[in-house]
Amino acid sequence: EFWAKHAREEISWKKPFTKTLDESNAPFYKWFEDGLLNASYNCLDRQIERGLGDKIAIIFEADGGDVQKVTYKALHQQVCRLANAIKSMGYKKGDRALIYMPMSVEGVVAMQACARLGVIHSVVFGGFSAQSLRDRIEDTGAKMVITADQQVRGGKHLPLKAIVDEALGLGGCDSINHVLVVKRT
């Protein structure tokens, strides 16, 4: 009853749940199994609807010390722009994407855009090698990679797009149709 009350009050549901917890297949419990929601809507749109659009949603401090503050409205605009681009390329609910991005506002935008569309995303740490990236592409069957041209970490410049190119050149990545690149340099 506690979690059902909070789920009804704190989450916007596209289709409200009727059962809070299904314990019939323990230890594989299912919470709110017949409910339907959109995580991106709950993270962004809901906050704007509550009058928090001009509030800061993210404070990001880059490796060099630059600080970027992004409001819910601004983040929502960026997420919708990317989600519309992804949708225009034919991606839909259930398709898979791999996000190989630095820790950045753009990384959050990529995750939120995928969630908004129902595109299943897997985040791969930006320090992974081409071989590790290739393995994850093959394992997930991702159709798209979202990356950046580079990242700066610990003062070092890592060429993410070049690593993606190398991974795709290793073979086993035939599922990839698109590579989206955020230009950071």
PyMOL commands that set and color helices and strands:
alter all, ss='L'
color gray80, all
select helices_A, chain A and resi 2-10+39-52+72-88+105-117+130-140+160-169
alter helices_A, ss='H'
color red, helices_A
select strands_A, chain A and resi 21-22+30-31+56-61+67-71+96-100+120-123+144-148+151-153+156-158+178-182
alter strands_A, ss='S'
color yellow, strands_A
deselect
rebuild
show_as cartoon
